[in-house]
Amino acid sequence: MKLRQFVAAGLAAALAAVPILAQQGPPTVTLAGVAKKEAKKPYTDYTTRARNMQTGEISGTATNMDPDANFSITGLPPANYLVELLDKNGKIVCTEGPFNMTQQLLKNDIDISCNKVPVAWWLLGAAAAAGLTAGIVTATASPSQ
């Protein structure tokens, strides 16, 4: 009789936890930091957004940074992200990243700084170098007439 009561109590506890687990939903990512090095006052004129590196789509936006140039983009699905800083006209001022957010859910120390070469330029340079190398190899390998 005690075994039945024990199993019944355990089953009741497990079933009571199901609604709580169902309400949580899938995990979400938060990207946060500061853009004081690149934004000018008033910082509230600037926007930050997270671009999914696999799809190229904008996954989240934080409009109007706080008066200290802090931003926080929340509710993102796990992915690799590039954070973009935009001025009040919607022009990209600077990018930071990429950030691999597939294994962690919070990155709160992002410091947007354009004093380094942006990732997009590295990718463009690598593509150009690969094309140039392919052209040289093809020209050297082709038989002369």
Phi and psi in radians as a Rosetta constraint file:
Dihedral C 1 N 2 CA 2 C 2 CIRCULARHARMONIC -1.171 0.35
Dihedral N 2 CA 2 C 2 N 3 CIRCULARHARMONIC -0.581 0.35
Dihedral C 2 N 3 CA 3 C 3 CIRCULARHARMONIC -1.116 0.35
Dihedral N 3 CA 3 C 3 N 4 CIRCULARHARMONIC -0.715 0.35
Dihedral C 3 N 4 CA 4 C 4 CIRCULARHARMONIC -1.095 0.35
Dihedral N 4 CA 4 C 4 N 5 CIRCULARHARMONIC -0.735 0.35
Dihedral C 4 N 5 CA 5 C 5 CIRCULARHARMONIC -1.147 0.35
Dihedral N 5 CA 5 C 5 N 6 CIRCULARHARMONIC -0.695 0.35
Dihedral C 5 N 6 CA 6 C 6 CIRCULARHARMONIC -1.113 0.35
Dihedral N 6 CA 6 C 6 N 7 CIRCULARHARMONIC -0.797 0.35
Dihedral C 6 N 7 CA 7 C 7 CIRCULARHARMONIC -1.138 0.35
Dihedral N 7 CA 7 C 7 N 8 CIRCULARHARMONIC -0.730 0.35
Dihedral C 7 N 8 CA 8 C 8 CIRCULARHARMONIC -1.101 0.35
Dihedral N 8 CA 8 C 8 N 9 CIRCULARHARMONIC -0.740 0.35
Dihedral C 8 N 9 CA 9 C 9 CIRCULARHARMONIC -1.140 0.35
Dihedral N 9 CA 9 C 9 N 10 CIRCULARHARMONIC -0.720 0.35
Dihedral C 9 N 10 CA 10 C 10 CIRCULARHARMONIC -1.127 0.35
Dihedral N 10 CA 10 C 10 N 11 CIRCULARHARMONIC -0.731 0.35
Dihedral C 10 N 11 CA 11 C 11 CIRCULARHARMONIC -1.142 0.35
Dihedral N 11 CA 11 C 11 N 12 CIRCULARHARMONIC -0.700 0.35
Dihedral C 11 N 12 CA 12 C 12 CIRCULARHARMONIC -1.119 0.35
Dihedral N 12 CA 12 C 12 N 13 CIRCULARHARMONIC -0.716 0.35
Dihedral C 12 N 13 CA 13 C 13 CIRCULARHARMONIC -1.143 0.35
Dihedral N 13 CA 13 C 13 N 14 CIRCULARHARMONIC -0.717 0.35
Dihedral C 13 N 14 CA 14 C 14 CIRCULARHARMONIC -1.131 0.35
Dihedral N 14 CA 14 C 14 N 15 CIRCULARHARMONIC -0.750 0.35
Dihedral C 14 N 15 CA 15 C 15 CIRCULARHARMONIC -1.189 0.35
Dihedral N 15 CA 15 C 15 N 16 CIRCULARHARMONIC -0.553 0.35
Dihedral C 15 N 16 CA 16 C 16 CIRCULARHARMONIC -1.198 0.35
Dihedral N 16 CA 16 C 16 N 17 CIRCULARHARMONIC -0.496 0.35
Dihedral C 16 N 17 CA 17 C 17 CIRCULARHARMONIC -1.392 0.35
Dihedral N 17 CA 17 C 17 N 18 CIRCULARHARMONIC -0.342 0.35
Dihedral C 17 N 18 CA 18 C 18 CIRCULARHARMONIC -1.018 0.35
Dihedral N 18 CA 18 C 18 N 19 CIRCULARHARMONIC -0.824 0.35
Dihedral C 18 N 19 CA 19 C 19 CIRCULARHARMONIC -1.074 0.35
Dihedral N 19 CA 19 C 19 N 20 CIRCULARHARMONIC -0.605 0.35
Dihedral C 19 N 20 CA 20 C 20 CIRCULARHARMONIC -1.134 0.35
Dihedral N 20 CA 20 C 20 N 21 CIRCULARHARMONIC -0.789 0.35
Dihedral C 20 N 21 CA 21 C 21 CIRCULARHARMONIC -1.160 0.35
Dihedral N 21 CA 21 C 21 N 22 CIRCULARHARMONIC -0.646 0.35
Dihedral C 21 N 22 CA 22 C 22 CIRCULARHARMONIC -1.176 0.35
Dihedral N 22 CA 22 C 22 N 23 CIRCULARHARMONIC -0.523 0.35
Dihedral C 22 N 23 CA 23 C 23 CIRCULARHARMONIC -1.304 0.35
Dihedral N 23 CA 23 C 23 N 24 CIRCULARHARMONIC -0.424 0.35
Dihedral C 23 N 24 CA 24 C 24 CIRCULARHARMONIC -1.178 0.35
Dihedral N 24 CA 24 C 24 N 25 CIRCULARHARMONIC -0.673 0.35
Dihedral C 24 N 25 CA 25 C 25 CIRCULARHARMONIC 1.246 0.35
Dihedral N 25 CA 25 C 25 N 26 CIRCULARHARMONIC -3.035 0.35
Dihedral C 25 N 26 CA 26 C 26 CIRCULARHARMONIC -1.219 0.35
Dihedral N 26 CA 26 C 26 N 27 CIRCULARHARMONIC 2.724 0.35
Dihedral C 26 N 27 CA 27 C 27 CIRCULARHARMONIC -1.176 0.35
Dihedral N 27 CA 27 C 27 N 28 CIRCULARHARMONIC 2.579 0.35
Dihedral C 27 N 28 CA 28 C 28 CIRCULARHARMONIC -2.168 0.35
Dihedral N 28 CA 28 C 28 N 29 CIRCULARHARMONIC 2.738 0.35
Dihedral C 28 N 29 CA 29 C 29 CIRCULARHARMONIC -1.856 0.35
Dihedral N 29 CA 29 C 29 N 30 CIRCULARHARMONIC 2.556 0.35
Dihedral C 29 N 30 CA 30 C 30 CIRCULARHARMONIC -2.158 0.35
Dihedral N 30 CA 30 C 30 N 31 CIRCULARHARMONIC 2.263 0.35
Dihedral C 30 N 31 CA 31 C 31 CIRCULARHARMONIC -1.986 0.35
Dihedral N 31 CA 31 C 31 N 32 CIRCULARHARMONIC 2.200 0.35
Dihedral C 31 N 32 CA 32 C 32 CIRCULARHARMONIC -2.537 0.35
Dihedral N 32 CA 32 C 32 N 33 CIRCULARHARMONIC 2.760 0.35
Dihedral C 32 N 33 CA 33 C 33 CIRCULARHARMONIC 2.958 0.35
Dihedral N 33 CA 33 C 33 N 34 CIRCULARHARMONIC -2.607 0.35
Dihedral C 33 N 34 CA 34 C 34 CIRCULARHARMONIC -2.390 0.35
Dihedral N 34 CA 34 C 34 N 35 CIRCULARHARMONIC 2.619 0.35
Dihedral C 34 N 35 CA 35 C 35 CIRCULARHARMONIC -2.235 0.35
Dihedral N 35 CA 35 C 35 N 36 CIRCULARHARMONIC 0.523 0.35
Dihedral C 35 N 36 CA 36 C 36 CIRCULARHARMONIC -1.120 0.35
Dihedral N 36 CA 36 C 36 N 37 CIRCULARHARMONIC -0.500 0.35
Dihedral C 36 N 37 CA 37 C 37 CIRCULARHARMONIC -1.251 0.35
Dihedral N 37 CA 37 C 37 N 38 CIRCULARHARMONIC -0.459 0.35
Dihedral C 37 N 38 CA 38 C 38 CIRCULARHARMONIC -1.936 0.35
Dihedral N 38 CA 38 C 38 N 39 CIRCULARHARMONIC -0.497 0.35
Dihedral C 38 N 39 CA 39 C 39 CIRCULARHARMONIC -1.527 0.35
Dihedral N 39 CA 39 C 39 N 40 CIRCULARHARMONIC 2.631 0.35
Dihedral C 39 N 40 CA 40 C 40 CIRCULARHARMONIC -1.926 0.35
Dihedral N 40 CA 40 C 40 N 41 CIRCULARHARMONIC 2.688 0.35
Dihedral C 40 N 41 CA 41 C 41 CIRCULARHARMONIC -1.172 0.35
Dihedral N 41 CA 41 C 41 N 42 CIRCULARHARMONIC 2.520 0.35
Dihedral C 41 N 42 CA 42 C 42 CIRCULARHARMONIC -1.361 0.35
Dihedral N 42 CA 42 C 42 N 43 CIRCULARHARMONIC 2.261 0.35
Dihedral C 42 N 43 CA 43 C 43 CIRCULARHARMONIC -1.107 0.35
Dihedral N 43 CA 43 C 43 N 44 CIRCULARHARMONIC -0.415 0.35
Dihedral C 43 N 44 CA 44 C 44 CIRCULARHARMONIC -1.171 0.35
Dihedral N 44 CA 44 C 44 N 45 CIRCULARHARMONIC -0.173 0.35
Dihedral C 44 N 45 CA 45 C 45 CIRCULARHARMONIC -1.398 0.35
Dihedral N 45 CA 45 C 45 N 46 CIRCULARHARMONIC -0.134 0.35
Dihedral C 45 N 46 CA 46 C 46 CIRCULARHARMONIC -1.783 0.35
Dihedral N 46 CA 46 C 46 N 47 CIRCULARHARMONIC 2.702 0.35
Dihedral C 46 N 47 CA 47 C 47 CIRCULARHARMONIC -2.237 0.35
Dihedral N 47 CA 47 C 47 N 48 CIRCULARHARMONIC 2.565 0.35
Dihedral C 47 N 48 CA 48 C 48 CIRCULARHARMONIC -2.080 0.35
Dihedral N 48 CA 48 C 48 N 49 CIRCULARHARMONIC 2.604 0.35
Dihedral C 48 N 49 CA 49 C 49 CIRCULARHARMONIC -2.526 0.35
Dihedral N 49 CA 49 C 49 N 50 CIRCULARHARMONIC 2.720 0.35
Dihedral C 49 N 50 CA 50 C 50 CIRCULARHARMONIC -1.884 0.35
Dihedral N 50 CA 50 C 50 N 51 CIRCULARHARMONIC 2.151 0.35
Dihedral C 50 N 51 CA 51 C 51 CIRCULARHARMONIC -1.841 0.35
Dihedral N 51 CA 51 C 51 N 52 CIRCULARHARMONIC 2.182 0.35
Dihedral C 51 N 52 CA 52 C 52 CIRCULARHARMONIC -1.219 0.35
Dihedral N 52 CA 52 C 52 N 53 CIRCULARHARMONIC 2.115 0.35
Dihedral C 52 N 53 CA 53 C 53 CIRCULARHARMONIC -1.246 0.35
Dihedral N 53 CA 53 C 53 N 54 CIRCULARHARMONIC -0.450 0.35
Dihedral C 53 N 54 CA 54 C 54 CIRCULARHARMONIC -1.350 0.35
Dihedral N 54 CA 54 C 54 N 55 CIRCULARHARMONIC -0.701 0.35
Dihedral C 54 N 55 CA 55 C 55 CIRCULARHARMONIC -1.762 0.35
Dihedral N 55 CA 55 C 55 N 56 CIRCULARHARMONIC -0.378 0.35
Dihedral C 55 N 56 CA 56 C 56 CIRCULARHARMONIC 1.421 0.35
Dihedral N 56 CA 56 C 56 N 57 CIRCULARHARMONIC -0.028 0.35
Dihedral C 56 N 57 CA 57 C 57 CIRCULARHARMONIC -1.496 0.35
Dihedral N 57 CA 57 C 57 N 58 CIRCULARHARMONIC 2.695 0.35
Dihedral C 57 N 58 CA 58 C 58 CIRCULARHARMONIC -1.388 0.35
Dihedral N 58 CA 58 C 58 N 59 CIRCULARHARMONIC 2.114 0.35
Dihedral C 58 N 59 CA 59 C 59 CIRCULARHARMONIC -1.707 0.35
Dihedral N 59 CA 59 C 59 N 60 CIRCULARHARMONIC -0.366 0.35
Dihedral C 59 N 60 CA 60 C 60 CIRCULARHARMONIC -2.922 0.35
Dihedral N 60 CA 60 C 60 N 61 CIRCULARHARMONIC 2.693 0.35
Dihedral C 60 N 61 CA 61 C 61 CIRCULARHARMONIC -2.405 0.35
Dihedral N 61 CA 61 C 61 N 62 CIRCULARHARMONIC 2.460 0.35
Dihedral C 61 N 62 CA 62 C 62 CIRCULARHARMONIC -2.057 0.35
Dihedral N 62 CA 62 C 62 N 63 CIRCULARHARMONIC 1.846 0.35
Dihedral C 62 N 63 CA 63 C 63 CIRCULARHARMONIC -1.447 0.35
Dihedral N 63 CA 63 C 63 N 64 CIRCULARHARMONIC 2.523 0.35
Dihedral C 63 N 64 CA 64 C 64 CIRCULARHARMONIC 0.950 0.35
Dihedral N 64 CA 64 C 64 N 65 CIRCULARHARMONIC 1.699 0.35
Dihedral C 64 N 65 CA 65 C 65 CIRCULARHARMONIC -1.101 0.35
Dihedral N 65 CA 65 C 65 N 66 CIRCULARHARMONIC 2.856 0.35
Dihedral C 65 N 66 CA 66 C 66 CIRCULARHARMONIC -1.334 0.35
Dihedral N 66 CA 66 C 66 N 67 CIRCULARHARMONIC 3.026 0.35
Dihedral C 66 N 67 CA 67 C 67 CIRCULARHARMONIC -1.070 0.35
Dihedral N 67 CA 67 C 67 N 68 CIRCULARHARMONIC -0.242 0.35
Dihedral C 67 N 68 CA 68 C 68 CIRCULARHARMONIC -1.792 0.35
Dihedral N 68 CA 68 C 68 N 69 CIRCULARHARMONIC 0.214 0.35
Dihedral C 68 N 69 CA 69 C 69 CIRCULARHARMONIC 1.257 0.35
Dihedral N 69 CA 69 C 69 N 70 CIRCULARHARMONIC 0.390 0.35
Dihedral C 69 N 70 CA 70 C 70 CIRCULARHARMONIC -1.511 0.35
Dihedral N 70 CA 70 C 70 N 71 CIRCULARHARMONIC 2.584 0.35
Dihedral C 70 N 71 CA 71 C 71 CIRCULARHARMONIC -2.419 0.35
Dihedral N 71 CA 71 C 71 N 72 CIRCULARHARMONIC 2.803 0.35
Dihedral C 71 N 72 CA 72 C 72 CIRCULARHARMONIC -2.661 0.35
Dihedral N 72 CA 72 C 72 N 73 CIRCULARHARMONIC 2.146 0.35
Dihedral C 72 N 73 CA 73 C 73 CIRCULARHARMONIC -1.969 0.35
Dihedral N 73 CA 73 C 73 N 74 CIRCULARHARMONIC 2.039 0.35
Dihedral C 73 N 74 CA 74 C 74 CIRCULARHARMONIC -2.055 0.35
Dihedral N 74 CA 74 C 74 N 75 CIRCULARHARMONIC 2.922 0.35
Dihedral C 74 N 75 CA 75 C 75 CIRCULARHARMONIC 1.308 0.35
Dihedral N 75 CA 75 C 75 N 76 CIRCULARHARMONIC 0.416 0.35
Dihedral C 75 N 76 CA 76 C 76 CIRCULARHARMONIC -1.516 0.35
Dihedral N 76 CA 76 C 76 N 77 CIRCULARHARMONIC 2.512 0.35
Dihedral C 76 N 77 CA 77 C 77 CIRCULARHARMONIC -1.272 0.35
Dihedral N 77 CA 77 C 77 N 78 CIRCULARHARMONIC 2.633 0.35
Dihedral C 77 N 78 CA 78 C 78 CIRCULARHARMONIC -0.999 0.35
Dihedral N 78 CA 78 C 78 N 79 CIRCULARHARMONIC 2.261 0.35
Dihedral C 78 N 79 CA 79 C 79 CIRCULARHARMONIC -3.033 0.35
Dihedral N 79 CA 79 C 79 N 80 CIRCULARHARMONIC -3.076 0.35
Dihedral C 79 N 80 CA 80 C 80 CIRCULARHARMONIC -1.659 0.35
Dihedral N 80 CA 80 C 80 N 81 CIRCULARHARMONIC 2.267 0.35
Dihedral C 80 N 81 CA 81 C 81 CIRCULARHARMONIC -2.196 0.35
Dihedral N 81 CA 81 C 81 N 82 CIRCULARHARMONIC 2.613 0.35
Dihedral C 81 N 82 CA 82 C 82 CIRCULARHARMONIC -2.000 0.35
Dihedral N 82 CA 82 C 82 N 83 CIRCULARHARMONIC 2.269 0.35
Dihedral C 82 N 83 CA 83 C 83 CIRCULARHARMONIC -1.698 0.35
Dihedral N 83 CA 83 C 83 N 84 CIRCULARHARMONIC 2.252 0.35
Dihedral C 83 N 84 CA 84 C 84 CIRCULARHARMONIC -1.986 0.35
Dihedral N 84 CA 84 C 84 N 85 CIRCULARHARMONIC 2.388 0.35
Dihedral C 84 N 85 CA 85 C 85 CIRCULARHARMONIC -1.798 0.35
Dihedral N 85 CA 85 C 85 N 86 CIRCULARHARMONIC 2.194 0.35
Dihedral C 85 N 86 CA 86 C 86 CIRCULARHARMONIC -2.060 0.35
Dihedral N 86 CA 86 C 86 N 87 CIRCULARHARMONIC 2.495 0.35
Dihedral C 86 N 87 CA 87 C 87 CIRCULARHARMONIC -1.424 0.35
Dihedral N 87 CA 87 C 87 N 88 CIRCULARHARMONIC -3.086 0.35
Dihedral C 87 N 88 CA 88 C 88 CIRCULARHARMONIC -1.163 0.35
Dihedral N 88 CA 88 C 88 N 89 CIRCULARHARMONIC -0.289 0.35
Dihedral C 88 N 89 CA 89 C 89 CIRCULARHARMONIC -1.612 0.35
Dihedral N 89 CA 89 C 89 N 90 CIRCULARHARMONIC 0.024 0.35
Dihedral C 89 N 90 CA 90 C 90 CIRCULARHARMONIC 1.473 0.35
Dihedral N 90 CA 90 C 90 N 91 CIRCULARHARMONIC 0.163 0.35
Dihedral C 90 N 91 CA 91 C 91 CIRCULARHARMONIC -1.474 0.35
Dihedral N 91 CA 91 C 91 N 92 CIRCULARHARMONIC 2.362 0.35
Dihedral C 91 N 92 CA 92 C 92 CIRCULARHARMONIC -1.234 0.35
Dihedral N 92 CA 92 C 92 N 93 CIRCULARHARMONIC 2.130 0.35
Dihedral C 92 N 93 CA 93 C 93 CIRCULARHARMONIC -1.564 0.35
Dihedral N 93 CA 93 C 93 N 94 CIRCULARHARMONIC -0.706 0.35
Dihedral C 93 N 94 CA 94 C 94 CIRCULARHARMONIC -2.832 0.35
Dihedral N 94 CA 94 C 94 N 95 CIRCULARHARMONIC 2.711 0.35
Dihedral C 94 N 95 CA 95 C 95 CIRCULARHARMONIC -2.200 0.35
Dihedral N 95 CA 95 C 95 N 96 CIRCULARHARMONIC 2.703 0.35
Dihedral C 95 N 96 CA 96 C 96 CIRCULARHARMONIC -2.437 0.35
Dihedral N 96 CA 96 C 96 N 97 CIRCULARHARMONIC 2.420 0.35
Dihedral C 96 N 97 CA 97 C 97 CIRCULARHARMONIC 2.243 0.35
Dihedral N 97 CA 97 C 97 N 98 CIRCULARHARMONIC -2.860 0.35
Dihedral C 97 N 98 CA 98 C 98 CIRCULARHARMONIC -1.392 0.35
Dihedral N 98 CA 98 C 98 N 99 CIRCULARHARMONIC 2.749 0.35
Dihedral C 98 N 99 CA 99 C 99 CIRCULARHARMONIC -2.080 0.35
Dihedral N 99 CA 99 C 99 N 100 CIRCULARHARMONIC 2.150 0.35
Dihedral C 99 N 100 CA 100 C 100 CIRCULARHARMONIC -1.455 0.35
Dihedral N 100 CA 100 C 100 N 101 CIRCULARHARMONIC 1.808 0.35
Dihedral C 100 N 101 CA 101 C 101 CIRCULARHARMONIC -1.884 0.35
Dihedral N 101 CA 101 C 101 N 102 CIRCULARHARMONIC 0.564 0.35
Dihedral C 101 N 102 CA 102 C 102 CIRCULARHARMONIC -1.579 0.35
Dihedral N 102 CA 102 C 102 N 103 CIRCULARHARMONIC -0.335 0.35
Dihedral C 102 N 103 CA 103 C 103 CIRCULARHARMONIC -1.967 0.35
Dihedral N 103 CA 103 C 103 N 104 CIRCULARHARMONIC -0.172 0.35
Dihedral C 103 N 104 CA 104 C 104 CIRCULARHARMONIC -2.359 0.35
Dihedral N 104 CA 104 C 104 N 105 CIRCULARHARMONIC 2.713 0.35
Dihedral C 104 N 105 CA 105 C 105 CIRCULARHARMONIC -1.876 0.35
Dihedral N 105 CA 105 C 105 N 106 CIRCULARHARMONIC -0.147 0.35
Dihedral C 105 N 106 CA 106 C 106 CIRCULARHARMONIC -2.419 0.35
Dihedral N 106 CA 106 C 106 N 107 CIRCULARHARMONIC 2.245 0.35
Dihedral C 106 N 107 CA 107 C 107 CIRCULARHARMONIC -2.289 0.35
Dihedral N 107 CA 107 C 107 N 108 CIRCULARHARMONIC 1.812 0.35
Dihedral C 107 N 108 CA 108 C 108 CIRCULARHARMONIC -2.035 0.35
Dihedral N 108 CA 108 C 108 N 109 CIRCULARHARMONIC 0.291 0.35
Dihedral C 108 N 109 CA 109 C 109 CIRCULARHARMONIC -2.114 0.35
Dihedral N 109 CA 109 C 109 N 110 CIRCULARHARMONIC 0.544 0.35
Dihedral C 109 N 110 CA 110 C 110 CIRCULARHARMONIC -1.286 0.35
Dihedral N 110 CA 110 C 110 N 111 CIRCULARHARMONIC 2.261 0.35
Dihedral C 110 N 111 CA 111 C 111 CIRCULARHARMONIC -2.130 0.35
Dihedral N 111 CA 111 C 111 N 112 CIRCULARHARMONIC 1.763 0.35
Dihedral C 111 N 112 CA 112 C 112 CIRCULARHARMONIC -1.242 0.35
Dihedral N 112 CA 112 C 112 N 113 CIRCULARHARMONIC 2.064 0.35
Dihedral C 112 N 113 CA 113 C 113 CIRCULARHARMONIC -2.542 0.35
Dihedral N 113 CA 113 C 113 N 114 CIRCULARHARMONIC 2.152 0.35
Dihedral C 113 N 114 CA 114 C 114 CIRCULARHARMONIC -1.652 0.35
Dihedral N 114 CA 114 C 114 N 115 CIRCULARHARMONIC 0.206 0.35
Dihedral C 114 N 115 CA 115 C 115 CIRCULARHARMONIC -1.256 0.35
Dihedral N 115 CA 115 C 115 N 116 CIRCULARHARMONIC -0.111 0.35
Dihedral C 115 N 116 CA 116 C 116 CIRCULARHARMONIC -1.951 0.35
Dihedral N 116 CA 116 C 116 N 117 CIRCULARHARMONIC 2.908 0.35
Dihedral C 116 N 117 CA 117 C 117 CIRCULARHARMONIC -1.213 0.35
Dihedral N 117 CA 117 C 117 N 118 CIRCULARHARMONIC 2.189 0.35
Dihedral C 117 N 118 CA 118 C 118 CIRCULARHARMONIC -1.081 0.35
Dihedral N 118 CA 118 C 118 N 119 CIRCULARHARMONIC 2.615 0.35
Dihedral C 118 N 119 CA 119 C 119 CIRCULARHARMONIC -0.991 0.35
Dihedral N 119 CA 119 C 119 N 120 CIRCULARHARMONIC -0.691 0.35
Dihedral C 119 N 120 CA 120 C 120 CIRCULARHARMONIC -1.040 0.35
Dihedral N 120 CA 120 C 120 N 121 CIRCULARHARMONIC -0.640 0.35
Dihedral C 120 N 121 CA 121 C 121 CIRCULARHARMONIC -1.199 0.35
Dihedral N 121 CA 121 C 121 N 122 CIRCULARHARMONIC -0.673 0.35
Dihedral C 121 N 122 CA 122 C 122 CIRCULARHARMONIC -1.067 0.35
Dihedral N 122 CA 122 C 122 N 123 CIRCULARHARMONIC -0.775 0.35
Dihedral C 122 N 123 CA 123 C 123 CIRCULARHARMONIC -1.132 0.35
Dihedral N 123 CA 123 C 123 N 124 CIRCULARHARMONIC -0.727 0.35
Dihedral C 123 N 124 CA 124 C 124 CIRCULARHARMONIC -1.127 0.35
Dihedral N 124 CA 124 C 124 N 125 CIRCULARHARMONIC -0.742 0.35
Dihedral C 124 N 125 CA 125 C 125 CIRCULARHARMONIC -1.107 0.35
Dihedral N 125 CA 125 C 125 N 126 CIRCULARHARMONIC -0.715 0.35
Dihedral C 125 N 126 CA 126 C 126 CIRCULARHARMONIC -1.136 0.35
Dihedral N 126 CA 126 C 126 N 127 CIRCULARHARMONIC -0.714 0.35
Dihedral C 126 N 127 CA 127 C 127 CIRCULARHARMONIC -1.130 0.35
Dihedral N 127 CA 127 C 127 N 128 CIRCULARHARMONIC -0.733 0.35
Dihedral C 127 N 128 CA 128 C 128 CIRCULARHARMONIC -1.121 0.35
Dihedral N 128 CA 128 C 128 N 129 CIRCULARHARMONIC -0.743 0.35
Dihedral C 128 N 129 CA 129 C 129 CIRCULARHARMONIC -1.116 0.35
Dihedral N 129 CA 129 C 129 N 130 CIRCULARHARMONIC -0.694 0.35
Dihedral C 129 N 130 CA 130 C 130 CIRCULARHARMONIC -1.128 0.35
Dihedral N 130 CA 130 C 130 N 131 CIRCULARHARMONIC -0.715 0.35
Dihedral C 130 N 131 CA 131 C 131 CIRCULARHARMONIC -1.143 0.35
Dihedral N 131 CA 131 C 131 N 132 CIRCULARHARMONIC -0.720 0.35
Dihedral C 131 N 132 CA 132 C 132 CIRCULARHARMONIC -1.130 0.35
Dihedral N 132 CA 132 C 132 N 133 CIRCULARHARMONIC -0.772 0.35
Dihedral C 132 N 133 CA 133 C 133 CIRCULARHARMONIC -1.086 0.35
Dihedral N 133 CA 133 C 133 N 134 CIRCULARHARMONIC -0.761 0.35
Dihedral C 133 N 134 CA 134 C 134 CIRCULARHARMONIC -1.080 0.35
Dihedral N 134 CA 134 C 134 N 135 CIRCULARHARMONIC -0.693 0.35
Dihedral C 134 N 135 CA 135 C 135 CIRCULARHARMONIC -1.139 0.35
Dihedral N 135 CA 135 C 135 N 136 CIRCULARHARMONIC -0.716 0.35
Dihedral C 135 N 136 CA 136 C 136 CIRCULARHARMONIC -1.177 0.35
Dihedral N 136 CA 136 C 136 N 137 CIRCULARHARMONIC -0.772 0.35
Dihedral C 136 N 137 CA 137 C 137 CIRCULARHARMONIC -1.101 0.35
Dihedral N 137 CA 137 C 137 N 138 CIRCULARHARMONIC -0.734 0.35
Dihedral C 137 N 138 CA 138 C 138 CIRCULARHARMONIC -1.138 0.35
Dihedral N 138 CA 138 C 138 N 139 CIRCULARHARMONIC -0.762 0.35
Dihedral C 138 N 139 CA 139 C 139 CIRCULARHARMONIC -1.151 0.35
Dihedral N 139 CA 139 C 139 N 140 CIRCULARHARMONIC -0.647 0.35
Dihedral C 139 N 140 CA 140 C 140 CIRCULARHARMONIC -1.332 0.35
Dihedral N 140 CA 140 C 140 N 141 CIRCULARHARMONIC -0.576 0.35
Dihedral C 140 N 141 CA 141 C 141 CIRCULARHARMONIC -1.455 0.35
Dihedral N 141 CA 141 C 141 N 142 CIRCULARHARMONIC -0.291 0.35
Dihedral C 141 N 142 CA 142 C 142 CIRCULARHARMONIC -1.294 0.35
Dihedral N 142 CA 142 C 142 N 143 CIRCULARHARMONIC 2.465 0.35
Dihedral C 142 N 143 CA 143 C 143 CIRCULARHARMONIC -1.215 0.35
Dihedral N 143 CA 143 C 143 N 144 CIRCULARHARMONIC 2.487 0.35
Dihedral C 143 N 144 CA 144 C 144 CIRCULARHARMONIC -1.492 0.35
Dihedral N 144 CA 144 C 144 N 145 CIRCULARHARMONIC 2.634 0.35
